[in-house]
Amino acid sequence: MNRPRCNRARRLLWLGVATTVTLLAAKPSLAASPPTLRIAVLEFANASSDAGLQSLGKGLQSMLTTDLSKVAALSLIERGRLQAILAEQKLGVSGKVDKKTAARIGKLVGASHLLAGTYTVHGAKMRLDARLFAVQGGAVLLPKR
């Protein structure tokens, strides 16, 4: 069985997120107000038809959280805290995060931004789609449309 190139997909997603976060941190209005950006990374949702790939979402969440934790301009919400609050509030996040959901989750965990996404695996290829939401107002900052 051919495995998707997770490392390449991870690097590409990281590059997109890092670029956006760098641009956000460079804005005078954001850069001047410590403690910088507080980001919560949600578990990525499986958009593939293969239910056997379901656990990949937690892995992507974990890898992104680990990688983003190395960026000094960011403060990451711990995955355990995020999961506990989501469970307590019974907020089932299925990858279909919208402005209202992003604002609600972000406020509950004390985040300024929320990173959510989906993954699709087809053969040996993987597609990752990620969205960075601003909790205040729920605007989608990544990707720009």
N, C-alpha and C positions, 0 to 999 in steps of 0.2 A: 504494500500500500504506500503510495506517495504521500509524504507529509508536507503540509504547507511550509513555506519558508518563513517561520515565525520571527527569526532574527531580523530578516530584511523588512518584514512588515512592521516590526517593532521600531526599527530605526526610522522608517518613513513616517510613522505616526508620531514618534518622538520629535522628529524634525519639524513637522507641522505644528505641533503643540508648542514646542520651544520657540519657534519663530513668532507665533501669536503672542505668547506670554512675554517674550522680550519686547515686542512692540507695545503691549499694554503697559509693561513696567516703565517703558521709556516716556510714556505720556506724562507731562508735567503734573497734571491733576492727580495721577496715581502715584507717581514716584515721590512726590513731596509728602505723602501721608503714610507714615509707618503704621502698621507692620507689613506693608506690601499686600500682595494678593494671598488670600486664604482659599485654597482650592480643595474641593472634594471630588475624588475620582470614583464614579459609579462603576459597578460591574457591567462589562460590555454584554450586550444581548446577542444571542445566536440568531442570525437571519438566514441561516442555511436550513435546508430540509433535513439534515443529518442531526438527530437528537443526541447522537454519541459525542458530538463536539460541544455539548452544553457547558462542560467544565472549563472550556477555554476562556470564557468570559471573566471568571475570577482570576485566571492567570494573567490576562491582559490588564485587568485592574491592578493587580499586584505589581506587575512589571512597570507600568506607567507610574504608579505611586512611588516605587523605588527610584526610578530614573528622575522624576520630577523633584524628589526630595533633595537631590544634589544641586538644585538651582537655588542660589542664595536669596533671590528676590521673591521666593515663594514660601508659603507656610501651608503644609498639607494637613488635611483632616485625617486622622488615623482611621484605617479601614474598620477596625473593631468598633470604634465609636459610631461611625456612619451606619454600620450594619445594625447595631443595637437600637439606634434611633429609628431607623427605617422599620425594624421589626416592631418596636414599641408603638409606633404610629400606624402600623399596618399599611405602610406605603409600598405596595408592590411595584417596583420599577422594572418594567419589562423591556427597556430600551426605547420606549416611546415617551421620552421626556419632552414636555412642552414648556411654554413660558410659566404657566401656573405651577406645574410640578417642580420645575427648577427653583422657582422663588420659594416655594414651601419647604423643600428639602434643604436648600441652602440656608434659610433662616433657622431651621431646626438645629442644624449642625454648626452654625456660626461661620459659614463660608461666604466669601464674596463672589466666588465663581464655582461653577459645577461643570465637570467634564463627563460627558456621557457618549456612548457610541454603540455601534453594532459591528459584527463581523460576519462575513460570508465566505465559505470555503467551497470552491468548485474545482475538483481534481487536485492538482498540486498548487493552485493559486488561492491566495487569500486576499480579500478586500476588507479594509477597515474604514469605517466612516465614523468620524468623531465630531462632536459639537461642544463648544465651550460657551456656556450660558453665564450671563451676568445675573446674579441673584436679584439685584436691585433692578426691577423692571423686566427681567427675563429675556433681555435682548440676546440673540445668538451672535457671538463674536467670532466664532470659527465654525464652519467656513462662512466667509462672506458670500452672500448671494446677490 
